[in-house]
Amino acid sequence: MAEHVQSPFRTALQKQEEREAKRAALLRTAVQMFNRRGFHATSLDDVAASLGVSKPTIYHYLGNKEQVLVECLTIGLDQLFTAADEVKGESGTGLERLRRFLCRYAEVIMDDFGRCVILSGDETLSPKGGRKLRAMKRQVDTALRTLIQEGIADGSIAPTDPKIMAFTLAGAVQWPARWYDPDGEIGPQDMSRRIAELLIAGLAPR
């Protein structure tokens, strides 16, 4: 009977998992530097040095500097899209679902990738990249307006201009990207819940 010898070679799945882990580490390091120093003040050499790898390694896994930023922004916006999709399928009034969305919105914004969406303006990207970013942000705005409109329709939100209300709520819920301290006394989940409650308080009919 042949003795079973464990192969010292990695399987295709192991190689893929290792690649994804390396990409994730590079992206997390890059987004933290972009948030702390600013996109223009951060070089790929800085990112590479912090992880003890070479600059070509970043090119291999992620591409050039703008491609790295676009990937970071896409991750943050995808998290917001997911939150909007989840709330869309939940029960409750428009106001209740809006509250849940704002809570998740704020929580995403207080994470590294969501924070990058707020701190990195369209001007940091090429014209093509800027157009892509604006189109993705419009999807989030549309989801927010839809929840407001549904709340007005079912009577759980006082009649208002959905566009102005969406801009007002988004501006308020995005601001923690600039002041929230993840090492502070209040965790992101608790902080996001408090923010959502404050914003929702004035929307219900009197």
PATI-277431 format. One record per residue (C-alpha): x, y negated, z negated; residue in three letters. Coordinates in steps of 0.02 Angstrom, whole numbers. Layout:
+--------+--------+--------+------+
:     xx :     yy :     zz : type :
+--------+--------+--------+------+
:      X :      Y :      Z :  ala :
...
+--------+--------+--------+------+
***
This chain:
+--------+--------+--------+------+
:     xx :     yy :     zz : type :
+--------+--------+--------+------+
:      0 :      0 :      0 :  met :
:     75 :   -165 :     53 :  ala :
:    112 :   -287 :    -87 :  glu :
:     18 :   -451 :    -73 :  his :
:    136 :   -599 :    -63 :  val :
:     68 :   -772 :    -94 :  gln :
:    109 :   -883 :     53 :  ser :
:    225 :  -1029 :     11 :  pro :
:    152 :  -1124 :    159 :  phe :
:     10 :  -1246 :    136 :  arg :
:   -155 :  -1210 :    220 :  thr :
:   -236 :  -1333 :    339 :  ala :
:   -359 :  -1382 :    202 :  leu :
:   -218 :  -1413 :     78 :  gln :
:   -127 :  -1520 :    205 :  lys :
:   -285 :  -1621 :    238 :  gln :
:   -318 :  -1645 :     51 :  glu :
:   -138 :  -1701 :     26 :  glu :
:   -153 :  -1825 :    170 :  arg :
:   -314 :  -1897 :    101 :  glu :
:   -238 :  -1913 :    -73 :  ala :
:    -89 :  -2009 :     -1 :  lys :
:   -203 :  -2124 :    101 :  arg :
:   -310 :  -2157 :    -53 :  ala :
:   -157 :  -2202 :   -158 :  ala :
:    -91 :  -2319 :    -23 :  leu :
:   -260 :  -2404 :     -3 :  leu :
:   -287 :  -2426 :   -190 :  arg :
:   -114 :  -2502 :   -211 :  thr :
:   -137 :  -2616 :    -61 :  ala :
:   -308 :  -2679 :   -112 :  val :
:   -248 :  -2716 :   -289 :  gln :
:   -104 :  -2819 :   -218 :  met :
:   -217 :  -2909 :    -95 :  phe :
:   -333 :  -2955 :   -238 :  asn :
:   -194 :  -3010 :   -355 :  arg :
:    -77 :  -3101 :   -234 :  arg :
:   -186 :  -3137 :    -83 :  gly :
:   -178 :  -3055 :     88 :  phe :
:    -50 :  -3174 :    165 :  his :
:     66 :  -3167 :     13 :  ala :
:     69 :  -2977 :     13 :  thr :
:    180 :  -2880 :    133 :  ser :
:    174 :  -2697 :    176 :  leu :
:    352 :  -2689 :    108 :  asp :
:    280 :  -2738 :    -62 :  asp :
:    150 :  -2600 :    -52 :  val :
:    278 :  -2471 :      4 :  ala :
:    403 :  -2520 :   -131 :  ala :
:    273 :  -2505 :   -270 :  ser :
:    243 :  -2323 :   -222 :  leu :
:    423 :  -2281 :   -182 :  gly :
:    390 :  -2246 :      2 :  val :
:    448 :  -2324 :    164 :  ser :
:    354 :  -2453 :    266 :  lys :
:    338 :  -2331 :    414 :  pro :
:    244 :  -2215 :    295 :  thr :
:    107 :  -2346 :    280 :  ile :
:    101 :  -2367 :    468 :  tyr :
:     86 :  -2178 :    484 :  his :
:    -61 :  -2163 :    364 :  tyr :
:   -150 :  -2329 :    385 :  leu :
:    -82 :  -2436 :    526 :  gly :
:    -29 :  -2618 :    522 :  asn :
:    -70 :  -2745 :    387 :  lys :
:   -236 :  -2802 :    460 :  glu :
:   -290 :  -2623 :    485 :  gln :
:   -252 :  -2591 :    301 :  val :
:   -359 :  -2740 :    251 :  leu :
:   -502 :  -2690 :    366 :  val :
:   -499 :  -2516 :    290 :  glu :
:   -508 :  -2590 :    114 :  cys :
:   -652 :  -2705 :    163 :  leu :
:   -744 :  -2562 :    248 :  thr :
:   -733 :  -2455 :     91 :  ile :
:   -805 :  -2596 :    -15 :  gly :
:   -946 :  -2633 :    107 :  leu :
:   -986 :  -2448 :    129 :  asp :
:  -1012 :  -2438 :    -59 :  gln :
:  -1140 :  -2579 :    -44 :  leu :
:  -1225 :  -2492 :    103 :  phe :
:  -1237 :  -2333 :     -1 :  thr :
:  -1314 :  -2429 :   -146 :  ala :
:  -1442 :  -2508 :    -29 :  ala :
:  -1487 :  -2340 :     48 :  asp :
:  -1508 :  -2259 :   -123 :  glu :
:  -1622 :  -2396 :   -187 :  val :
:  -1724 :  -2392 :    -26 :  lys :
:  -1777 :  -2214 :    -63 :  gly :
:  -1817 :  -2241 :   -247 :  glu :
:  -1987 :  -2270 :   -325 :  ser :
:  -2046 :  -2428 :   -411 :  gly :
:  -2098 :  -2603 :   -364 :  thr :
:  -1993 :  -2715 :   -254 :  gly :
:  -1935 :  -2809 :   -410 :  leu :
:  -1881 :  -2649 :   -497 :  glu :
:  -1784 :  -2588 :   -346 :  arg :
:  -1707 :  -2760 :   -323 :  leu :
:  -1648 :  -2755 :   -503 :  arg :
:  -1566 :  -2585 :   -476 :  arg :
:  -1484 :  -2644 :   -315 :  phe :
:  -1415 :  -2802 :   -395 :  leu :
:  -1346 :  -2697 :   -538 :  cys :
:  -1256 :  -2581 :   -417 :  arg :
:  -1203 :  -2729 :   -309 :  tyr :
:  -1120 :  -2813 :   -457 :  ala :
:  -1035 :  -2651 :   -509 :  glu :
:   -961 :  -2628 :   -334 :  val :
:   -901 :  -2808 :   -332 :  ile :
:   -808 :  -2782 :   -495 :  met :
:   -711 :  -2634 :   -422 :  asp :
:   -552 :  -2661 :   -320 :  asp :
:   -627 :  -2634 :   -147 :  phe :
:   -785 :  -2733 :   -178 :  gly :
:   -683 :  -2874 :   -252 :  arg :
:   -577 :  -2876 :    -94 :  cys :
:   -734 :  -2907 :     10 :  val :
:   -766 :  -3067 :    -88 :  ile :
:   -587 :  -3128 :   -106 :  leu :
:   -538 :  -3099 :     77 :  ser :
:   -623 :  -3224 :    191 :  gly :
:   -655 :  -3201 :    376 :  asp :
:   -508 :  -3316 :    414 :  glu :
:   -386 :  -3184 :    352 :  thr :
:   -429 :  -3074 :    501 :  leu :
:   -409 :  -3087 :    688 :  ser :
:   -563 :  -3148 :    785 :  pro :
:   -612 :  -2967 :    821 :  lys :
:   -588 :  -2915 :    640 :  gly :
:   -683 :  -3067 :    579 :  gly :
:   -832 :  -3026 :    689 :  arg :
:   -835 :  -2848 :    624 :  lys :
:   -829 :  -2908 :    444 :  leu :
:   -970 :  -3035 :    470 :  arg :
:  -1078 :  -2903 :    554 :  ala :
:  -1057 :  -2785 :    406 :  met :
:  -1093 :  -2923 :    281 :  lys :
:  -1254 :  -2963 :    375 :  arg :
:  -1312 :  -2785 :    345 :  gln :
:  -1296 :  -2811 :    157 :  val :
:  -1390 :  -2976 :    170 :  asp :
:  -1528 :  -2892 :    270 :  thr :
:  -1547 :  -2756 :    138 :  ala :
:  -1560 :  -2888 :      2 :  leu :
:  -1689 :  -2990 :     97 :  arg :
:  -1792 :  -2835 :    133 :  thr :
:  -1804 :  -2793 :    -52 :  leu :
:  -1858 :  -2972 :    -90 :  ile :
:  -1989 :  -2967 :     47 :  gln :
:  -2056 :  -2801 :    -17 :  glu :
:  -2069 :  -2872 :   -192 :  gly :
:  -2164 :  -3024 :   -129 :  ile :
:  -2280 :  -2911 :    -30 :  ala :
:  -2322 :  -2799 :   -179 :  asp :
:  -2341 :  -2948 :   -296 :  gly :
:  -2196 :  -2905 :   -412 :  ser :
:  -2094 :  -3056 :   -353 :  ile :
:  -2164 :  -3232 :   -348 :  ala :
:  -2183 :  -3303 :   -171 :  pro :
:  -2019 :  -3382 :   -115 :  thr :
:  -1908 :  -3404 :     36 :  asp :
:  -1822 :  -3233 :     54 :  pro :
:  -1672 :  -3307 :    146 :  lys :
:  -1635 :  -3439 :     14 :  ile :
:  -1666 :  -3315 :   -127 :  met :
:  -1551 :  -3186 :    -48 :  ala :
:  -1410 :  -3314 :    -29 :  phe :
:  -1436 :  -3371 :   -209 :  thr :
:  -1435 :  -3196 :   -282 :  leu :
:  -1286 :  -3140 :   -176 :  ala :
:  -1186 :  -3293 :   -227 :  gly :
:  -1219 :  -3259 :   -411 :  ala :
:  -1186 :  -3073 :   -405 :  val :
:  -1025 :  -3096 :   -306 :  gln :
:   -946 :  -3222 :   -424 :  trp :
:   -886 :  -3090 :   -551 :  pro :
:   -759 :  -3039 :   -419 :  ala :
:   -666 :  -3196 :   -472 :  arg :
:   -687 :  -3192 :   -660 :  trp :
:   -724 :  -3015 :   -720 :  tyr :
:   -582 :  -2935 :   -820 :  asp :
:   -587 :  -2744 :   -806 :  pro :
:   -482 :  -2735 :   -965 :  asp :
:   -605 :  -2842 :  -1062 :  gly :
:   -727 :  -2787 :  -1197 :  glu :
:   -875 :  -2762 :  -1080 :  ile :
:   -867 :  -2619 :   -954 :  gly :
:   -922 :  -2641 :   -773 :  pro :
:  -1085 :  -2543 :   -794 :  gln :
:  -1141 :  -2643 :   -945 :  asp :
:  -1085 :  -2807 :   -866 :  met :
:  -1176 :  -2770 :   -703 :  ser :
:  -1336 :  -2728 :   -798 :  arg :
:  -1328 :  -2891 :   -894 :  arg :
:  -1299 :  -2991 :   -735 :  ile :
:  -1445 :  -2907 :   -646 :  ala :
:  -1562 :  -2938 :   -793 :  glu :
:  -1516 :  -3123 :   -797 :  leu :
:  -1545 :  -3143 :   -611 :  leu :
:  -1710 :  -3047 :   -610 :  ile :
:  -1783 :  -3142 :   -758 :  ala :
:  -1842 :  -3289 :   -654 :  gly :
:  -1916 :  -3193 :   -506 :  leu :
:  -2072 :  -3113 :   -579 :  ala :
:  -2238 :  -3205 :   -556 :  pro :
:  -2287 :  -3317 :   -702 :  arg :
+--------+--------+--------+------+
***
